[in-house]
Amino acid sequence: RIIQTGTPAAHSLFDLWSQIYVLDEGRRLGTAFDRFRSRFFVQDDYQGYSYVPREGAEPRIYELLSDIVIRLDGDDWLELPSVIKDPVYVDLPARAMALYRKHEREMFIKLDNLKEVEAANAAVLSGQCWQLANGAIYDDPEELTSWAEIHTAKLTALDEMLEQAVGNPVLVGYWFRHDRERLMAKYPKATFMNKNNITEVKARWNAGKIPLLFMNPQSVSHGLNMQFGGHIVIWFSQIWSGGRHDQLIARLRRPDQRAPHIISRYITARGTVDEVIQESRDNRLRGQAALLNALRAYRKRKAA
C-alpha cells in the first residue's frame, strides 16, 4: 500500500491517523482515532472543537512514522517554477465600508464575550465580514439561498487584472456561492469547473482552449495536472485554509510547466478581515485558538 500526497496534514496532525491506518492497520498510531487523539492531544476548549498537541507529541508522532514515511520535496529534486505572490489591495466604497464596520463591530463584541463553551471557529465568526469584503452577503446565513450585492470593488479589480494578463489563460479561485453567481453573471463566456465536468474541463484547459477558468478550491483542487494551460492564479476570495490554497497553486506548479514562475495574485480588501486571513495563512496558523487570536490581534491594530 502506497499513499502519495502533497499535504498529509493539511489542517492538523489529526489528518495523519486515517492515512497511516491504511498503511499499517493501526500498528503505529493505534487502531482507534479517539485513542490516538487522547494519547497525543489535549482539548483546547470545553466543547471539543479544538485540540492542540501535547508537549513532545509532534516529534514522537514523526518518530513513530519514520520507518514508513519518506518526504520528497519537489523543490529538492524537480525543476519546479517559483511562485510569485502578489497581493493587490482594493478600497471598499464608503457606503460598503460603513456597512462592513457595523458587522465588524458585532464580530468584535462576539470576540470580547466569547466563552470557550460557546466558541465558534474564526471562519464562522468572521463570516459576514469575510463575505462583505468580497462584495455580497447572504440574506440568511443558515439557508444560503439568497444574497444581496453590496459593492463591485473586487469585480472591477478582477477586470483590470484580466486585462493585464494580455492573452494568458487565467485560473480564478473563489469561495462563496454568491461569488460564483456574481462571477457567472459578469463573465458568461467563462468556464466554471465543478465535480461533474472535471475531466472535460481539465483537457480543454491543458489544450489551451479555456482563456478564463473559475474554480472553488474546496471542491476540485486536489489531484489535477493542469500545468499545460497557464501559469496565472487570481484569488477573488481570500481563504483561511493553507492546504487548499497550496493545492490549487500546485495544479499549475508541476513538472512540465512551461512558465518559469507561477503568479498568484490576491484581491485583498484593505482594512478588512481579508488581511487577517492572508496573514494567518502565510504564517501557517492552525487551530481555533490561533485563528481567534489572529482576529484579536487585528482588532488591536485597528484600535491603535
N, C-alpha and C positions, 0 to 999 in steps of 0.2 A: 504494500500500500504506500502510495506516494502522494503527498499533498504539496501543491505549489501555490503560493500566494504572495502578493506584494505587501499586504497589510495583515499579518497574522494577529495583531492585537490592535485593530483599528480604533476601537473605542476604549477598551481596558484589557487588563490581563485576564479578565473573565473569558474573553473570546478564545483563549488558548485551550480551555478544558475540552470542549467538544472535538476540536481538531486533533488533539493528542489522543483522545479516547478512540477515535477512528483508527489511529496508528497502532496503539498498544493495548486497547481494551481495558484501560484503567490502571495499568501496572505502575505508571509514574505519578500521575496526578489523582489517582483514585477512580473508583467506579461510579461515584455519585457526585453531581455538581454541588449539592448542598454541603457535602463533607469537604470538598475542595475549597469552597468559599469560607467555611468556618475555620479551616486549617490555615489559610494564607491571608485572610482579610478580616477587617474589623468594620463594623457598621459605623457609618458616619452621620446617620440621622436616626430618629426614632421610628420612622415608618419603613425603613428598609429599602429606600430608593438609592442610597449612596453607600458605597463601600470603598475603603482605602486599604492598600496592602499593609499587613502587619510589619513591624520592624524586622528587617532581614529577609522578608518573604520574597522579594523580587529576585535577588541573586540566588536564593535557594531554588526557586522555580527554574531559573535558567540552568542551574547546575543539574537538576533532575532531567532536563531535556537535552543536555549537551551531547548525549551519545546518539540521538536520533534526529537532531536538527542541524542543518547546515545553512548558514547565511551567505548568500551570494548577492552582493550589492552590484547592480548593473553598472554603476559608475566606476567600479573597480575593474570590470572585465569586459564591458561592452562600450562601444563608441556611441554614447547617447548624447543628444543635443542638450545644451544647457537650458535652464528655464529663466526667462526674464520676467520678473513680477513688476507690474506697473499699475499702482492704484491711481484711479482718475476720479477726482473729487467733484461733486456737483452740489450746488446750494439749492435747498428747497425754496419754493416761492413763499412769500411772507405768510399768506393765509395757511398754507400747508404746514409751515413750521410752527405757527401758533397752535394748530390742532395737535401736531406732534408733541409739543411741550406739555399740553394738557394731559395727554396719555403718558408722557414720561413722568410727570409729577405723580400720577396714580401708580406707576410702576415703582417709583421711589418710596411711596407710602407703604406699598406691599413689602418692599425690601426692608424697610425700617421695622415693620410689625411682624416680620417673618419669624414664626416659631418652627422649630425643627419638625414638629409633628405635622405642620401644615406645608412644609417646604415643597415647592414645585421646582422643576429644573429651569435653568436660565433661559432656554429657548422658549418655554411656555410663558414664563414671567415677562419676558421682553417681547412676546409675540406681536402685540398690536403695534408697538413702536417699530419693530422689525418690518412689519407689513407697510406701515406708513412711510418708512424710508424708501420703500420700493415704489410707492405711488397709489396703493389701494388698500382697502381694509374690508374684511368680511362683516356683513351686517349682523350675523350671528356666529360667534366663534365656535359654537358646537355643531351647527348644521353645515357650514361651509358651502352653502348653495348659492348665495347671492353676495354681492360685494359692491362697494362704491369707489369710484376712482377719485383720488384726492389731488394728484398732480402728475405731470408727464415729464419731470426733470430727467429721470433715467432713460426714458424712451428717446428724448432729444439727444442725450449723451450717446446712446447706442447708435443712433442715426449718424452722428458725427464720426464715431469710431469705424463704422462700416464704410463710410466714405474714405477714411484714411487707409483702410485695408487695400485700396486700389486694386481690386480684382482678385485678391487672395480669398479662398474659401475661409469661412469663419464658423467656429463652433461656439454657441452661446449657451451658458448654463443658467437655469432659472430654478426657483424653488416652489413658489405658491401656485395654487390653481388659478388664482386671478392673474398672476404673472403670465401664465400660458395663454389665457383667454385674451388678455390685452395684447400680447405679442402676436397672436394669431390674427387679430384684427388689424394690427399695424403692418404686418408682413404676410399678407395672404398667400404669396407665392413661395414662402419659405417652407422647409421640411421640418417636421416635428417627429423625433424618434420616440417610439413607445414600445411596450413589450410585444406588440403584435407585428411590428414591421422591422425589427432589429436587423435581420439577415438581409433583407432587400435594401434597407437604407444604408447599411454598412458597405455593401457592394457598390452602390451608386456613389457614396461619399469617396471611397477609395479610387473610383474611376474618374473622379474629378467632375461629376455631374451634379453636385449639390453646392451651390455658392454660399448658402446660409442654412445652417442646421441648428435646431434648438434641442436641448437635451436636459432632462431633470436628473441630477447626479444620484438621487436616492433610488432610482429605479433601473437605470440601464447603463451604468458607468463601468461595471466590472467585466473583465474578460474579453474586451473588444479590441481587435487590432485595427486601428483607424489612422495609422501613420502616413498613409499614402495620399490622403485627401486634403491635408492642410496642416498649418502649424500655429494658428492663432486661436486662443480661447478668450472669450469675453464673459465675465461674470455679471449678469444682470442683477443677481441677488447674491449678497454675501451669505455664506453658510457656516454654521458652527462646526460641522464635522470635518476634522482634518483628514480622516481616512477617505471620505467621499470626495473631498477636494483633490487629494493626491491621485485617487483612482481616475478621476475624469481627465486630469492632465496626462496621466500615464497612457490614456488611449492614443494620444498623439506622440508622446515621448517614448518611442520604441525603436528597436533596430530597424534600419532601412528608412527612417525618417530623413527626407532629403534636405530639409532646412537645418542650418547649424544651431538653431535655438527655437524653443517654444516660447511664444509671447503669451503671457497670462495677464489680462487686464481686468481690473476690478472697478466697477462703477460703485463709488462709495459716497453716500450722502453725508456731507460734512456736519459734524456736531450731533450725530445720532448714534444709535447702537451699532450701526454698520462698522464704526471704528472699533468698538469693543469686540465684535465678532472677529474681525480681521486680526486684531492683536491677540486674542485668545487662541485662535487657530495657529498663528505664526509661532506662538510660544508653546504650542502643544499642550495647552491646559486641558485636563481631563477630569471628569467627575463633577458632580453637582456643586460641591463646596467651592471648588476652584473657579467655576464659571460664575457663581453668585458673587464671589469675591471680586471677580473682574468687573461686574456691574457696580459693585460698591466703590471700587477704585475709580471707575468712570464718573460716578456721582461726585466724588471728592474733587476730581479735576474740573468738573463743570462749576462747582461751588467756589473754587479758588479765584 
